[in-house]
Amino acid sequence: MKKNKSNNAIYEPCFHAKSITIKLNLESILEKYAPDNPEYFQVSSDSTLADLLKYLGLSEDQVMLAFVNGKLANLKTRLSDRDSVSLCPYICGG
């Protein structure tokens, strides 16, 4: 247990779900949101694509297309261990 510095309340981290490892590919201007090790990025096993965006600090309107294992995905898509996730911004040159 830890003490919360702002109000000295005692809390316990809520890690009920085990973690999974995914591979992230953030295209173009989204690269600046990439974690230190995008090849082996851990998220909670109950995560959706929307959860991933939130964790990375991305809003929905920053991502035009999302692919999970090469297939078009939406915000409700559940992530699984060893998934490959690619996020593309609205402006992306080719």
N, C-alpha and C positions, 0 to 999 in steps of 0.2 A: 504494500500500500504506500501511496505517496501523498504528500500534502500539496494542495493547490495553493500557490503563492498568493493569489489575489484575495482569497477569503479564508485561508487555512483549513478548508474542508478536506476531508480525507476521501480519496477515490481510488478505485482499482481500474486498471486498463481493461477494456472490453475486447478481448481477443478470443471470442468463442469459435470462430471459424478458422480452419487452418489456412495456410497460405499456399498459393500456387505461383509458378514462375511462367512469365510470358516474355515474348520478344517484341520489343517496340521499334517501330520505324516512324519517325516524325519527319514529314517532308517539308522542305523549303523553310518558310518563316516560323514553322512550328518547332524547328530543331532546338530553339532556345529553351523550350520546355522539357527537353529530354532529361531523364535522370542520369546519374553518373554511369550506370551500367545498364543501358537499354536492352542489351542482349539477354540479360538474366534479371528481369524486373519482377519483384514479388508484390502480389496483391492478395487480398482476402479471397478465399475460394468461392464466396458468394457474390463476387463483384460483377457488375454489368459494365458495358461500355460507358454509360453515363457516370458511374462511380469512378472509372479510370480518368475521364476528363476532369472531373472535380478534383481528384487527387493531384493531377498534374497542373492544376491551376488554369485550365482551359475552359472557356465558355462554349456552349453549343454553337453559337454563331461564328466561331473561329474555325470550325471544322466543316468542310463541305462534304467530304467522303471519308468513310471509315471502312476498312476491310479487316476481317478476321479470317485468317487462313486462306486469303485470296478471294473470299466471298464478301459481297457488299453486306454491311452490318448496320444496325440501327442502335439507338441509345439503350434499348431493352435487351440487346444481345448479351447473354451470359458468357463470361470468359472461363476457359478451362485451362488446366495445366498444359504447358507447352504450346499454347496458342501463339500465333504470329499476328500482331496488330499493327496496321498501317493507318496513319491519320494524314489526310491531305487538306491544306487550307483552301480557301476560296480563290486565292490568287496563287497559281503554281505554274511556272513556265516549263516548257518541254523541249 
